[in-house]
Amino acid sequence: MKYEVIIYWSEDDQTFIAEVPELPGCMADGPTKADALQAAEKVAEQWLATARELGRDIPQCKGRLTFA
C-alpha cells in the first residue's frame, strides 16, 4: 500500500490501532503491530474500492507526512 500508516497502542482499547490519515476514517486494529497493519491494508483497499464505486475522489498519496 502506498499510503502512510500510523500505528500506536491504545490503552483504552488494549490493542494496536493503525490509521491511514490520507483516507478519512480509515483505521483498523489488532493485537500486534503486524496484525493492525495487515487489517489496515485490507480496510484501505475496501475504502478505495468504495470510493471508486461511488465516484468519489481518491486522495493522492503524499508520501511521508510531516507534523509541526
Secondary structure, 3 states (H helix, E strand, C coil): CCCCCEEEEECCCCEEEEECCCCCCCEEEECCHHHHHHHHHHHHHHHHHHHHHCCCCCCCCCCCCCCC
